[in-house]
Amino acid sequence: MAKPNSSISNREKIAVLMVALGNDIAAEVYKKLDDTAIELITLEVANLRKVTPELKLDVLKEAQEVLMAREFMARGGVDYARDVLERALGPERAQNLLARITASLQVRPFDFMRHTDPQQVLSFIQGEHPQTIALILSYLEAPQAAMILSGLPAVMQAEVAKRVARMDRITPEVLREVERVLERKLSTVMGQDFTMAGGIDAVVAIVNSADRTTERNIMEYLEENDPELAEEIKKRLFVFEDIIRLDDRSLQRVLREVDMKELGLALKGATEELRTKFFRNMSKRAAEMLQEDMDYMGPVRVKDVEESQQKVVNIVRGLEEQGEIVIATGGEDELVV
């Protein structure tokens, strides 16, 4: 007999939630977790026995309430969340829910910007020093940071990217002072330990998420002003032209995920060598149809080509993250046998 929702551990609840969400959504959740969390959750899922519809429904309902509470807190703070939740769930359930969330909630630096539209953040920080902007971007999610970086002037983009890459450790006092100036109502955001910020990995994540124009501006500037850093970043970047490095099996796996219209547009700006590689890994009929579509397109805007190329690159990166393909970066250490 399945245990009632209140008597199972949080790990068991997560396992039930993973099962209830289904394979595709659960896989997306797994991508956001570290190896330790994945191992623990997988173990719990493996140990699950019969999950009743009632238990599954209870767990889904609780997860929905937690997400709702976090959304309200992000939107208007604890008091706002409490008011809305009390109206929706009643005082007791609202209080219990908020107590569980706030007990485990760790507020990261610049959290108030993380929930703000990137365009608003861009307007907000336009006049700030490149070092300040670099510090802020280091703590934002890569897609949001990329959108903000793309809106900066070309020279500023590269300067900020360089500072993100060169950033190492930031003291809590510096973070608090910057936040105090920018937000004007600072709350306690961290302990007394030093915290890691920026670095090569951070700037690569941001550049990888940026549009091709922003990426090109940054790399051209760095190649001229800091060749060593530019080379280090290039080693970790993957762009559309790098698909030529994929083995045939990996490329065939990519082709199963790519929309042919997007691929046709992307290949309008590709080298003949790369086009041939794609055609060689398709059936003769599919290659002929793709070539016909490309011919029918006629002249296309560079911006549209780059957007389609980025979509293909995102698929490649996603498959690599899932471990379904391997992207060789050169050197004997990267050989797969």
Buried (B, 14 or more C-beta within 10 A) or exposed (E): EBEEBEEBEEBBBBBBBBBBBEEEEBEEBBEEEEEEEBEBBEEBBEEEEEBEEEBBEBBBEBBEBEEBBBEBBBEEEBEEBBEBBBEEBEEEEBBEBBEBBEEEEEEEBBBBBBEBEBEEBBEBBEEBEBBBBBBBBBBBEBBBBBBBBBBBEBEBBBBBBBBBBBBEEBEBEEBBEBBEEBBEEBEEBBEEEEBEBBBBEBBBBBBBBBBBBBBBBBBEBBBEEBEEBBEBBBEBBBBBBBBBBBBEEBBEBBBEEBEEEBBBBBBBBBEEEBBEBBBEBBEEEEBEBBBEBBEEBEEBEEEBBBBBBBBBBEBBBBBBEEEEBBBEEEEEEEEEE
